[in-house]
Amino acid sequence: MDSDRMFELAQQLAVAKSRQDLPAAMNLFDKDMLLETPAFGTKARGLAENEAVLARFFRSFPDYHVVLEGHASNGESLVCWGTARMTMTGDRFGVVPNGRRAELPVFIQFAFRNDRIAHERFMFDLSALCAQSGVSTDAVRRKLFGETTPSGAAAG
C-alpha cells in the first residue's frame, strides 16, 4: 500500500474518532485489528473487542478530538503525530477529574492489511493527561495496572 493511501485511512480514522462515529471507525478496521494503548495498558484484538474498547474510550473522553499534523512511512507502516484534546470524565480511572480539557501530543503507529487498518498503537503521556485533568498519575496507574511498587521496595 502506498503512503498516500495509508495516510488517507489514518486521517479517516482520526475524523471518525473525533466525531465519536463508532460505525465509521469500525469500517476502517481489518477483521483482526489490534489496537494498543500502552498508557492505559490495553490491547484489543478483533472487531468486537475494538468496538467495546472504543465505546468505553468515548464514554471516558466524550469530547475527544485529534488532529494529525504530520506523518512518515516506510512503505509497510505509517507513523503519525499530532495533538489530541480530550476531557477525562466518569470514574473509569478511580479519580475525580477537574473537568478541564487536556491537550496532548500523540504519536500513532499504523500497519495495514487488505486496504484496512490492521494495527494501531496510540501513544501519549499519561502523566500529562493526569496533570491537566487534576488527578494523581499514581492513583490512575494503580487503577489501570494494580500496585506498581516493586516487591520489597520502600513505598516512600
N, CA, C and O of each residue as an XYZ file, in Angstrom:
624
protein
N       0.852     -1.173      0.000
C       0.000      0.000      0.000
C       0.898      1.236      0.000
O       1.895      1.287      0.720
N       0.542      2.214     -0.800
C       1.385      3.408     -0.844
C       1.088      4.326      0.343
O       0.031      4.243      0.967
N       2.049      5.201      0.635
C       1.948      6.035      1.836
C       0.763      6.999      1.784
O       0.195      7.330      2.825
N       0.384      7.450      0.595
C      -0.782      8.336      0.497
C      -2.051      7.622      0.943
O      -2.875      8.203      1.651
N      -2.213      6.365      0.535
C      -3.402      5.612      0.938
C      -3.372      5.321      2.445
O      -4.401      5.382      3.117
N      -2.188      5.007      2.962
C      -2.060      4.779      4.400
C      -2.516      6.011      5.176
O      -3.303      5.907      6.117
N      -2.013      7.179      4.770
C      -2.379      8.400      5.487
C      -3.859      8.721      5.302
O      -4.503      9.228      6.221
N      -4.395      8.433      4.135
C      -5.825      8.657      3.902
C      -6.658      7.844      4.900
O      -7.611      8.367      5.478
N      -6.306      6.576      5.105
C      -7.029      5.740      6.064
C      -6.850      6.261      7.498
O      -7.810      6.310      8.267
N      -5.625      6.648      7.849
C      -5.371      7.183      9.191
C      -6.165      8.469      9.423
O      -6.725      8.675     10.500
N      -6.207      9.319      8.419
C      -6.953     10.576      8.534
C      -8.455     10.299      8.658
O      -9.140     10.956      9.442
N      -8.967      9.338      7.895
C     -10.382      8.971      8.015
C     -10.689      8.463      9.427
O     -11.750      8.757      9.977
N      -9.765      7.705     10.008
C      -9.957      7.212     11.366
C      -9.936      8.360     12.363
O     -10.752      8.396     13.284
N      -9.014      9.295     12.188
C      -8.950     10.456     13.086
C     -10.260     11.241     13.049
O     -10.759     11.666     14.091
N     -10.813     11.432     11.863
C     -12.078     12.156     11.725
C     -13.217     11.375     12.376
O     -14.031     11.950     13.098
N     -13.277     10.072     12.124
C     -14.343      9.241     12.701
C     -14.278      9.262     14.229
O     -15.305      9.412     14.890
N     -13.082      9.113     14.789
C     -12.949      9.119     16.245
C     -13.266     10.500     16.817
O     -13.870     10.603     17.885
N     -12.870     11.541     16.127
C     -13.167     12.895     16.599
C     -14.666     13.184     16.591
O     -15.146     14.002     17.375
N     -15.396     12.521     15.717
C     -16.861     12.648     15.681
C     -17.524     11.616     16.589
O     -18.746     11.611     16.735
N     -16.719     10.741     17.201
C     -17.218      9.634     18.019
C     -18.128      8.734     17.183
O     -19.117      8.194     17.679
N     -17.777      8.586     15.920
C     -18.561      7.791     14.973
C     -18.011      6.367     14.962
O     -17.159      6.013     14.148
N     -18.523      5.571     15.884
C     -18.043      4.207     16.047
C     -18.211      3.366     14.789
O     -17.266      2.671     14.413
N     -19.378      3.388     14.106
C     -19.508      2.586     12.875
C     -18.491      2.987     11.793
O     -17.941      2.120     11.115
N     -18.242      4.284     11.631
C     -17.276      4.731     10.622
C     -15.868      4.254     10.971
O     -15.113      3.840     10.092
N     -15.515      4.314     12.257
C     -14.196      3.838     12.682
C     -14.073      2.340     12.439
O     -13.066      1.874     11.905
N     -15.090      1.590     12.827
C     -15.055      0.137     12.676
C     -14.946     -0.278     11.210
O     -14.330     -1.297     10.899
N     -15.527      0.490     10.328
C     -15.486      0.194      8.901
C     -14.071      0.279      8.319
O     -13.806     -0.267      7.249
N     -13.176      0.954      9.013
C     -11.800      1.119      8.541
C     -10.875      0.000      9.005
O      -9.731     -0.084      8.559
N     -11.367     -0.869      9.909
C     -10.525     -1.881     10.536
C     -10.570     -3.221      9.814
O     -11.618     -3.656      9.338
N      -9.414     -3.859      9.745
C      -9.308     -5.241      9.318
C      -9.971     -6.126     10.378
O     -10.032     -5.743     11.546
N     -10.461     -7.286      9.991
C     -11.182     -8.167     10.925
C     -10.322     -8.602     12.118
O     -10.862     -8.932     13.174
N      -9.004     -8.606     11.966
C      -8.102     -8.985     13.055
C      -7.407     -7.771     13.678
O      -6.323     -7.897     14.248
N      -8.028     -6.612     13.567
C      -7.459     -5.364     14.061
C      -6.914     -5.501     15.478
O      -7.566     -6.066     16.356
N      -5.698     -4.972     15.689
C      -5.088     -4.907     17.021
C      -4.912     -3.441     17.376
O      -4.203     -2.708     16.687
N      -5.559     -3.017     18.452
C      -5.433     -1.654     18.967
C      -4.704     -1.726     20.294
O      -5.149     -2.396     21.226
N      -3.566     -1.022     20.373
C      -2.787     -0.974     21.605
C      -2.733      0.458     22.108
O      -2.481      1.388     21.341
N      -2.972      0.627     23.401
C      -2.819      1.925     24.052
C      -1.952      1.690     25.281
O      -2.472      1.434     26.367
N      -0.621      1.776     25.119
C       0.279      1.473     26.226
C       0.022      2.310     27.481
O       0.169      1.796     28.590
N      -0.354      3.567     27.340
C      -0.599      4.410     28.514
C      -1.697      3.846     29.402
O      -1.660      4.016     30.621
N      -2.682      3.173     28.795
C      -3.770      2.559     29.551
C      -3.546      1.068     29.782
O      -4.315      0.428     30.500
N      -2.505      0.517     29.182
C      -2.224     -0.905     29.321
C      -3.243     -1.786     28.624
O      -3.483     -2.918     29.045
N      -3.849     -1.269     27.550
C      -4.895     -2.048     26.877
C      -4.443     -2.532     25.504
O      -3.663     -1.885     24.805
N      -4.971     -3.702     25.155
C      -4.831     -4.277     23.824
C      -6.181     -4.866     23.465
O      -6.779     -5.599     24.253
N      -6.654     -4.547     22.280
C      -7.920     -5.113     21.807
C      -7.659     -5.749     20.451
O      -7.073     -5.128     19.565
N      -8.098     -6.994     20.297
C      -7.894     -7.697     19.028
C      -9.248     -8.130     18.482
O     -10.091     -8.657     19.207
N      -9.432     -7.896     17.191
C     -10.679     -8.273     16.541
C     -11.703     -7.148     16.627
O     -11.570     -6.217     17.421
N     -12.713     -7.260     15.797
C     -13.694     -6.179     15.692
C     -14.527     -6.004     16.959
O     -14.770     -4.871     17.373
N     -14.964     -7.080     17.576
C     -15.817     -6.965     18.767
C     -15.069     -6.288     19.920
O     -15.606     -5.385     20.560
N     -13.835     -6.720     20.186
C     -13.048     -6.105     21.262
C     -12.768     -4.646     20.962
O     -12.846     -3.805     21.858
N     -12.442     -4.331     19.710
C     -12.151     -2.944     19.355
C     -13.379     -2.065     19.518
O     -13.273     -0.929     19.983
N     -14.532     -2.573     19.145
C     -15.758     -1.786     19.299
C     -16.019     -1.498     20.779
O     -16.389     -0.378     21.132
N     -15.830     -2.490     21.641
C     -16.051     -2.299     23.076
C     -15.048     -1.305     23.665
O     -15.427     -0.440     24.455
N     -13.783     -1.421     23.289
C     -12.746     -0.532     23.815
C     -12.982      0.906     23.347
O     -12.849      1.843     24.135
N     -13.331      1.083     22.078
C     -13.592      2.443     21.589
C     -14.835      3.044     22.235
O     -14.842      4.230     22.563
N     -15.872      2.258     22.422
C     -17.077      2.762     23.089
C     -16.736      3.218     24.508
O     -17.196      4.273     24.944
N     -15.935      2.434     25.230
C     -15.517      2.822     26.588
C     -14.661      4.079     26.555
O     -14.809      4.949     27.413
N     -13.765      4.187     25.574
C     -12.926      5.371     25.439
C     -13.785      6.613     25.207
O     -13.545      7.657     25.813
N     -14.779      6.502     24.336
C     -15.657      7.648     24.046
C     -16.487      8.033     25.271
O     -16.796      9.212     25.447
N     -16.853      7.074     26.119
C     -17.566      7.411     27.363
C     -16.629      8.144     28.322
O     -17.052      9.064     29.022
N     -15.370      7.741     28.355
C     -14.392      8.363     29.257
C     -13.955      9.739     28.773
O     -13.630     10.612     29.579
N     -13.947      9.932     27.448
C     -13.485     11.182     26.833
C     -14.495     11.614     25.769
O     -14.219     11.493     24.576
N     -15.653     12.113     26.182
C     -16.748     12.367     25.232
C     -16.489     13.492     24.230
O     -17.208     13.613     23.237
N     -15.479     14.308     24.479
C     -15.169     15.383     23.528
C     -13.837     15.149     22.816
O     -13.227     16.093     22.313
N     -13.382     13.889     22.773
C     -12.100     13.559     22.145
C     -12.027     14.123     20.727
O     -12.955     13.981     19.931
N     -10.907     14.759     20.440
C     -10.675     15.289     19.096
C      -9.174     15.198     18.834
O      -8.365     15.619     19.661
N      -8.812     14.650     17.684
C      -7.403     14.532     17.335
C      -7.161     15.163     15.972
O      -7.977     15.051     15.057
N      -6.015     15.832     15.864
C      -5.577     16.410     14.603
C      -4.213     15.822     14.282
O      -3.274     15.938     15.069
N      -4.115     15.190     13.117
C      -2.832     14.648     12.661
C      -2.067     15.766     11.975
O      -2.555     16.369     11.019
N      -0.869     16.040     12.466
C      -0.091     17.176     11.970
C       1.052     16.772     11.054
O       1.599     17.612     10.339
N       1.417     15.502     11.069
C       2.490     15.032     10.209
C       2.514     13.529     10.175
O       1.862     12.865     10.980
N       3.279     12.989      9.231
C       3.375     11.533      9.123
C       4.621     11.141      8.353
O       5.211     11.942      7.627
N       5.004      9.885      8.533
C       6.121      9.295      7.797
C       5.788      7.826      7.562
O       5.108      7.188      8.366
N       6.280      7.310      6.448
C       6.002      5.917      6.104
C       7.256      5.271      5.554
O       8.084      5.924      4.920
N       7.384      3.969      5.808
C       8.481      3.209      5.214
C       7.973      2.255      4.146
O       8.703      1.369      3.700
N       6.720      2.434      3.734
C       6.132      1.559      2.733
C       5.357      0.391      3.327
O       4.515     -0.203      2.654
N       5.635      0.059      4.586
C       4.926     -1.028      5.258
C       4.077     -0.525      6.419
O       3.010     -1.072      6.700
N       4.550      0.509      7.083
C       3.804      1.061      8.212
C       3.842      2.580      8.127
O       4.607      3.168      7.362
N       2.997      3.185      8.930
C       2.845      4.640      8.940
C       2.928      5.106     10.380
O       2.360      4.476     11.273
N       3.626      6.197     10.612
C       3.642      6.847     11.917
C       3.095      8.245     11.719
O       3.531      8.978     10.832
N       2.129      8.610     12.562
C       1.550      9.951     12.536
C       1.798     10.619     13.879
O       1.923      9.954     14.907
N       1.865     11.931     13.854
C       1.949     12.682     15.091
C       0.982     13.840     15.003
O       0.641     14.319     13.922
N       0.552     14.273     16.165
C      -0.415     15.354     16.194
C      -0.789     15.721     17.611
O      -0.020     15.511     18.548
N      -1.990     16.277     17.757
C      -2.465     16.756     19.044
C      -3.860     16.198     19.312
O      -4.749     16.265     18.462
N      -4.029     15.651     20.503
C      -5.348     15.199     20.948
C      -5.825     16.141     22.042
O      -5.060     16.554     22.913
N      -7.101     16.466     21.973
C      -7.747     17.260     23.012
C      -8.895     16.417     23.564
O      -9.687     15.857     22.807
N      -8.975     16.334     24.894
C      -9.994     15.473     25.489
C     -10.177     15.816     26.958
O      -9.248     16.239     27.646
N     -11.402     15.621     27.410
C     -11.740     15.863     28.806
C     -12.031     14.532     29.482
O     -12.921     13.796     29.055
N     -11.280     14.222     30.539
C     -11.497     12.995     31.297
C     -12.794     13.142     32.096
O     -12.999     14.136     32.794
N     -13.661     12.141     31.981
C     -14.928     12.148     32.719
C     -15.156     10.789     33.356
O     -14.439      9.829     33.072
N     -16.148     10.716     34.208
C     -16.541      9.442     34.796
C     -15.577      8.951     35.856
O     -14.710      9.691     36.320
N     -15.740      7.690     36.234
C     -14.914      7.119     37.287
C     -14.079      5.926     36.819
O     -13.588      5.146     37.635
N     -13.926      5.792     35.515
C     -13.167      4.657     34.970
C     -11.773      4.549     35.586
O     -11.259      3.448     35.782
N     -11.166      5.699     35.891
C      -9.784      5.710     36.351
C      -9.678      5.799     37.869
O      -8.573      5.905     38.401
N     -10.817      5.759     38.583
C     -10.805      5.765     40.036
C     -10.475      7.111     40.651
O     -10.065      7.176     41.810
N     -10.644      8.178     39.901
C     -10.333      9.530     40.372
C     -11.455     10.476     39.942
O     -12.291     10.123     39.110
N     -11.462     11.670     40.513
C     -12.438     12.683     40.123
C     -11.692     13.783     39.369
O     -10.989     14.585     39.984
N     -11.841     13.828     38.036
C     -11.128     14.838     37.253
C     -11.726     16.232     37.439
O     -12.852     16.387     37.910
N     -10.939     17.242     37.054
C     -11.343     18.633     37.244
C     -12.279     19.165     36.155
O     -12.771     20.287     36.273
N     -12.534     18.394     35.108
C     -13.442     18.827     34.050
C     -12.803     19.699     32.983
O     -13.483     20.150     32.061
N     -11.499     19.942     33.098
C     -10.806     20.739     32.080
C     -10.342     19.854     30.933
O     -10.021     18.679     31.117
N     -10.315     20.443     29.758
C      -9.886     19.723     28.559
C      -8.364     19.678     28.493
O      -7.698     20.709     28.585
N      -7.827     18.487     28.333
C      -6.379     18.300     28.210
C      -5.976     18.403     26.742
O      -6.753     18.075     25.846
N      -4.769     18.854     26.519
C      -4.196     18.931     25.172
C      -2.860     18.215     25.203
O      -1.953     18.609     25.936
N      -2.740     17.153     24.401
C      -1.581     16.273     24.476
C      -0.986     15.980     23.111
O      -1.721     15.792     22.141
N       0.330     15.939     23.024
C       0.929     15.408     21.805
C       0.680     13.904     21.747
O       0.745     13.219     22.768
N       0.396     13.395     20.557
C       0.168     11.962     20.364
C       1.016     11.461     19.210
O       1.352     12.200     18.284
N       1.350     10.189     19.294
C       2.087      9.500     18.244
C       1.343      8.205     17.979
O       1.023      7.467     18.911
N       1.067      7.928     16.719
C       0.257      6.771     16.380
C       0.959      5.984     15.279
O       1.279      6.524     14.220
N       1.188      4.720     15.542
C       1.817      3.829     14.572
C       0.736      2.932     13.983
O      -0.074      2.364     14.716
N       0.723      2.806     12.677
C      -0.284      2.002     11.984
C       0.384      0.943     11.111
O       1.473      1.145     10.575
N      -0.304     -0.194     10.985
C       0.013     -1.214      9.984
C      -1.299     -1.530      9.264
O      -2.382     -1.291      9.798
N      -1.192     -2.061      8.060
C      -2.360     -2.216      7.196
C      -2.414     -3.612      6.587
O      -1.396     -4.283      6.418
N      -3.640     -4.027      6.263
C      -3.865     -5.298      5.576
C      -5.200     -5.192      4.846
O      -6.172     -4.676      5.396
N      -5.246     -5.672      3.628
C      -6.491     -5.703      2.854
C      -7.152     -4.331      2.728
O      -8.375     -4.214      2.808
N      -6.341     -3.302      2.531
C      -6.822     -1.926      2.394
C      -7.599     -1.465      3.630
O      -8.532     -0.667      3.537
N      -7.193     -1.986      4.777
C      -7.794     -1.626      6.057
C      -6.673     -1.423      7.081
O      -5.530     -1.827      6.862
N      -7.024     -0.794      8.193
C      -6.078     -0.644      9.290
C      -6.072     -1.953     10.077
O      -7.114     -2.404     10.554
N      -4.893     -2.554     10.208
C      -4.761     -3.835     10.894
C      -4.165     -3.689     12.294
O      -4.332     -4.570     13.138
N      -3.470     -2.576     12.537
C      -2.819     -2.367     13.830
C      -2.692     -0.874     14.060
O      -2.243     -0.129     13.189
N      -3.098     -0.448     15.254
C      -2.907      0.935     15.684
C      -2.284      0.901     17.062
O      -2.787      0.237     17.968
N      -1.191      1.615     17.213
C      -0.548      1.766     18.525
C      -0.596      3.248     18.850
O       0.129      4.049     18.259
N      -1.469      3.613     19.809
C      -1.774      5.004     20.153
C      -0.986      5.379     21.402
O      -1.223      4.832     22.479
N      -0.042      6.317     21.256
C       0.863      6.648     22.343
C       0.726      8.109     22.759
O       0.686      9.014     21.926
N       0.657      8.309     24.072
C       0.632      9.645     24.653
C       1.149      9.527     26.085
O       1.331      8.424     26.600
N       1.383     10.678     26.721
C       1.927     10.727     28.066
C       0.782     10.733     29.084
O       0.075     11.730     29.228
N       0.607      9.609     29.789
C      -0.447      9.500     30.795
C      -0.267     10.543     31.892
O      -1.254     11.089     32.387
N       0.962     10.828     32.278
C       1.206     11.824     33.331
C       0.722     13.207     32.905
O       0.174     13.949     33.720
N       0.920     13.556     31.643
C       0.451     14.857     31.154
C      -1.068     14.914     31.167
O      -1.648     15.931     31.547
N      -1.723     13.819     30.750
C      -3.185     13.766     30.798
C      -3.669     13.935     32.235
O      -4.591     14.709     32.492
N      -3.063     13.229     33.158
C      -3.477     13.304     34.559
C      -3.240     14.703     35.135
O      -4.109     15.249     35.814
N      -2.084     15.274     34.869
C      -1.788     16.609     35.393
C      -2.799     17.636     34.897
O      -3.291     18.453     35.675
N      -3.107     17.594     33.603
C      -4.058     18.559     33.049
C      -5.487     18.284     33.521
O      -6.324     19.186     33.523
N      -5.764     17.046     33.917
C      -7.097     16.669     34.394
C      -7.226     16.818     35.903
O      -8.290     16.557     36.465
N      -6.137     17.242     36.569
C      -6.166     17.488     38.006
C      -6.260     16.238     38.856
O      -6.846     16.260     39.939
N      -5.676     15.135     38.365
C      -5.737     13.879     39.109
C      -4.335     13.312     39.303
O      -3.397     13.681     38.596
N      -4.213     12.428     40.253
C      -2.943     11.791     40.564
C      -2.606     10.719     39.527
O      -3.392      9.802     39.289
N      -1.448     10.846     38.925
C      -0.989      9.810     37.995
C      -0.835      8.477     38.721
O      -1.173      7.425     38.178
N      -0.321      8.526     39.955
C      -0.143      7.290     40.722
C      -1.479      6.590     40.956
O      -1.569      5.369     40.829
N      -2.518      7.356     41.298
C      -3.841      6.761     41.533
C      -4.388      6.134     40.257
O      -4.955      5.042     40.292
N      -4.221      6.818     39.137
C      -4.705      6.289     37.861
C      -3.930      5.036     37.485
O      -4.521      4.050     37.045
N      -2.623      5.063     37.653
C      -1.812      3.880     37.335
C      -2.204      2.686     38.209
O      -2.263      1.556     37.726
N      -2.474      2.940     39.506
C      -2.918      1.840     40.378
C      -4.228      1.255     39.878
O      -4.403      0.037     39.900
N      -5.156      2.100     39.426
C      -6.443      1.625     38.922
C      -6.247      0.809     37.636
O      -6.880     -0.229     37.449
N      -5.368      1.288     36.761
C      -5.148      0.628     35.472
C      -4.283     -0.627     35.577
O      -4.560     -1.633     34.924
N      -3.239     -0.565     36.397
C      -2.221     -1.622     36.398
C      -2.101     -2.368     37.716
O      -1.322     -3.317     37.810
N      -2.852     -1.966     38.738
C      -2.696     -2.571     40.052
C      -1.531     -1.924     40.772
O      -1.037     -0.881     40.344
N      -1.093     -2.524     41.847
C       0.016     -1.979     42.631
C       1.273     -1.956     41.775
O       1.651     -2.974     41.196
N       1.926     -0.794     41.692
C       3.099     -0.656     40.823
C       4.410     -0.562     41.590
O       5.473     -0.450     40.981
N       4.350     -0.605     42.927
C       5.578     -0.553     43.717
C       6.217     -1.934     43.696
O       5.572     -2.917     44.062
N       7.485     -2.025     43.269
C       8.147     -3.332     43.219
C       8.174     -3.995     44.604
O       8.317     -3.318     45.622
N       8.039     -5.289     44.625
C       8.043     -6.046     45.869
C       9.345     -5.796     46.606
O      10.427     -5.867     46.024
N       9.227     -5.500     47.901
C      10.417     -5.294     48.727
C      10.939     -3.872     48.691
O      11.833     -3.543     49.471
N      10.430     -3.022     47.831
C      10.898     -1.651     47.741
C      10.121     -0.777     48.724
O       8.947     -1.023     49.003
N      10.785      0.226     49.231
C      10.111      1.175     50.121
C       9.117      1.988     49.316
O       9.405      2.391     48.189
N       7.962      2.228     49.883
C       6.904      2.968     49.181
C       6.871      4.408     49.664
O       5.811      4.911     50.036
N       8.026      5.082     49.663
C       8.216      6.426     50.174
C       7.202      7.353     49.834
O       7.275      8.519     50.223
